[in-house]
Amino acid sequence: MSLKSLEPVPIRKTKHKRFPQLGIVAALVILIAAIVWALTAGRNGGGTGEQRPLKADFETVWAWADAEYAGGSQSAEWAFRWDGAAGVKAVRALAADLGFNLSGKLAEGGGTIDVVASNPEYEMTLWIRSRQPSGAIADPTEAAKDKELYDIVLLLNAAEHSRKQAVANAIAKVEDEVSRTGLDLRGGMTVKGLSTGEGAGSRIVKAAGASETEAYDDGHTSSLTYFSAKLGSKVQSGSNSVNLQIAESSSGTGGAPQLIVGVPLITGDYALQDP
């Protein structure tokens, strides 16, 4: 509900005005309650799907792809990425909440920090880089450091054959902490695996109800970009909004082709990791 839709509408005058004050009070109470609801919904993301957009998209793509990967979606490689920029306090808060130890290096004169946190279900890598070159901080005070922006990239790689719920829980944890710390990070995912055969990508497109926006084919790899209203993520590509990219790559040895799906786009290497 937008605040614009809550603008009071003039009430027609009537011939009988026995309790005009009560009518005005009741209208004000309803209006105030609606405004409070709208503000609360906006602050909370308007629901689980908006508050955890990548988790919702992950669950959707898992269902679409389950019959298209040899061994199901659980057999594929799932990788997730969030990136953006933030001040030092927000970066420290996010890192601490996700189990990263920054060892006091952050905001000590710039440079790059690359740290890893792992558990049996997934591995996360946090990459932080100061936007100022090392030693270039003109004002070394804490206030100046708080205002300095850092580029952030957070990577989450699901362990091999991870259960759907375990991966969903890991994504939800990241998105909840990003929301709590007020960071504006863009999320995306890439899934790779061996397909069940020809037409796997087309069947995912059909399930997504997606419309094609861009195409690439070099004879070895076919990559198509789409927009699906069933996904919450999206980016702008030229004049088009896109949120689904599907690539199919032949093995060259007669084996099963590789199927790569990206939301909103594929990131990283198209090739599968060596077992």
N, C-alpha and C positions, 0 to 999 in steps of 0.2 A: 504494500500500500504506500503510495507516495504522499508526501505532505501536501502537494498541490491538490490532490483529490480530497483533502480534508478541509478545504476552504469553505467557510459557512455559506450556504445558499440563502438569499433573502426569502423570508417567509411571507406569503400573501396575507394581506390584512383580512380579517374576518369581522363579521358583524357582532359576534359575541366575544367579549374579552373579560370573562369573569375572573380568571386567575392568570393574568399576563406575566406576573413575576415568577410564578411556579414554572410556566412554560419556558421562560428564558433560562432559569436556573437548570432545569432538566436538560435543555439543549447544550448549555455550557458543560455540564457534567459529562454528557456523551462525547462532546468534542474533545475535551481534555483527555478522557479515557482512550479515545481513538489515537490521539497524538502520542500519548505515552506508549501505546501498543506499537505504533509505527516506528518510534525511535528505538524501542527495545528490539524489535525484529531486525532493524537495520544494523544495530550493534552486534546482534548475534548471528548475522549472516542470513536471516530469513529462513533458517531451517538447515538440517544436516547436509543436504546436497550442496547448498551454497557455502556453508561453513567449511566443508571438507570436499571441495570440488574434485580434487584428484582421486580421492578415495572412491567417490561415486563413479567417476569415469573408469577407474580400474575395475571395479566390480562389473560394470557394463561390458567392457572389452573382454574381460575374462569369460563372460557368458557367450559373447559372440564367437570367440576364438576357440572355445573348448573342443568343438568338433573338427576344427581345421588344423590343429597341430597334432602331429603324430605323438600319441601319449597324452593328449589333452593339454589344457593350459598349464597344468602343474609341471609339465615337462619342459616348458619354454623358459627362456632367460628373461627375467623382469628387472628393469632398471628404471629408477625414478630420479628426477632432478628438480631442484628449486634454485632459482637465482634472482638476485636483485642487489640492493644496496641499503645500508643501514648505518646508524651511529654506533659508537663503541659500546654503550650501555646495552642496547638491544642485542648486539652481537654476542656480548658476554652472557646475557641472560639466556639466549637461545642455546648457546654452546653448553652451558652448565646444565640446563634442563634436559638436553639430549645425551648427556654423559660424556661430553668432550672435555679434555683437560688442556687448556690453552697455555699452561705453564707460565703465566704472567707476561707473555710476549706481546699481547695485543696492545696497540697504542704506545709502543716504546720506540717510535721513530720510523714507522712505516715498514715496508717490506712485505713478504708473503708468509702466510702461515698455512700449513697443510697438515691436518690431524685426522686420525682415524679412530672410530669407535666400533666395536663389533659385539655381536652376541650370536648364539647358534642359529637364529632365524634370518639374520641379515647383517650386512656390513654398511656402515655409513662413513662417508668421507666429507669433511668440511674444509673448504678452501676459502681463505680470507685474504684479501689483498688491499692494502692501503691505496687510496687514489692519489696520494702524494708520494713522490719518490723518497726513499730513505734519507733522513737527515734534512728534509726540506720543510719541516714544520716550523713556521715563523714564530708562532706563539705556543710555547711548550706547556702552558697552564692546563689544568684539568678541564676548565670550561671550553678551551679551544679543542682539546682532544675529544670531548663529548660531541662537538659539532662536526668533527671530521667524518666523512663517509667512507665506508669500506665496501668493496665489491664482495659479494658472497655467492658461493656455489655449494650447494649441499647435494650429495649423491647418496642414493640408497640402492643397494643391489641385493635382491632377495637371494637367499641361499638356494642351492639346487633342489628341485622338487619340493619347494616350500608349499605349505597348505595355504589355500586362499585366505582363510581368516587370519592367519599369522601375518601375511603380507598386508592385508587390510588394516590390521591393528597397528602395524608399524607406520603406515601412511597416516593413519588418523592421529597417532602420537605427534608426528612432525607437524601436521596441519594445525592441530590444537595448540602446540607451542608457538608456531608462527603467528597464529591469531592472537594468542595471549600476550605476546611481546609486541604486537602491533606492527610487525614487519610486513612489507609489501613485496612478497616473493612470488615469482611466476613458476608454476609447476608444470611438469610434463613427464611423459613416460615413453619407453621404448621396449617392445617385447620381440624376441627373436627365437626362432625354432624351425625344425623341419616340418613342412606341411604334409597333410595327408594326401596331397596330389594336386593335379591341375584344377584351377577354379576356386581354390581356397580363399584367395583374396576377394574374388567377386562375390562369394557367399557372405563374407563379412560386410562388404559394402551393401549388399541387399538387406542384411539384418539391421544395419545402421540407417537405412533409408537415406543414404548419403548422395549428394550431387557432386560430380567431378568438377574441379576447378583448374587443375594443372596436370600435365602428363610428361613423363620422361622415359625413354627406352633406348638403351645403347646396344641392344641385341643380347646382352648378358643379364642386365638388371632392368626390370620394369618398375617404375615408381609413379604412383598416381596420388594426387592430393585431392581431398574432398572436404565438404562441410556437411555435418550431421547435426540436426536439431536435437538429437538424443544425447549429445555430449555437452557438458558444461564448459569445457575449456575452449578457447579459440584465440587465434592470432590473426593479424592482418598481413596478407601477402598481396602487395599491389593494391588493387581495388577490391580484392576478395577477402572475405573472412574464411579461414580454414581451421579445421580442428582434427583432421584424420589423414594420415599418410600411410599408404600401404605399398610395400616393395616386395617383389618376388624375384629371387635370383637363382638361376640354374646352377647346379653343382659342376657341370661340365664333364661328369663321369657317369652320367646316367642315373645317379641317385636321386633321392627326393629333393625337390627344390626348397630353398629357404624362404620362409615367410617372415617379414619384418613389419610390425605395426607401430606407428608412432602417434601420440596424442600430446599436443596438437600437431607436432612434427616429429620425425625421426631424428634423434641426436646420437652422435657417436658413430662407431664403425658399423657397417652393415653386416660384417662377417660374424659368425658364431664364435664364441670362445673355444679354445682347444680344451677337450675333456681332461 
